[in-house]
Amino acid sequence: MNGDSAAVSVVVVDDEQDIADLYTTWLSMEYDVRTAYDGDEALEQVDETVDVVFLDRQMPGKSGDEVLDRIDERGVDCRVVMVTAVDPDFDIVEMPFDDYLTKPVTREELDAKVEEMLTRETYDERMQEYFAAASKKATLESQRNSAELDAHEEYHTVSQRVERLRAEATESVEEFDDFESVFREFPGG
């Protein structure tokens, strides 16, 4: 990934051609955008040069879930944002995406999400995992009431993952601060 927006590559995947074309028009003002109208075409478009994928979840043929799994299996280093009218269910906890947007989506939301994904790419793998888990937790919390959340093990799993990753991040920062303080004690430091 790179910070030059003209060189940032985005793939928009949606079986509703009007929506895909609209998102492509919006994003192409800032980024290099490819468009796919089904899962097979998406898999042809997504390669190592892609930075961000906006992926519709429900499509005939290969669903967005299947495309997501194939991208993950291929080890393509890109951020994936699910963009769908499907209200998220607890199955999202184990899905290998970075964020989730529920339609309708505005141009500003798409642009902001690309920038957020580019920023996340600058973090190490553990922090990226934290942000993805926190996004899934927040998505579920925005769509479900507390009784529903409490009743599902998947919610507890993602909540525990978020807390574990937050603790690891805090520990890493504290270790870095300790290292810096030791370094400052050296003569000339």
Order of alpha helices (4+ residues) and beta strands (2+ residues): beta-alpha-beta-alpha-beta-alpha-beta-beta-alpha-alpha-alpha-alpha
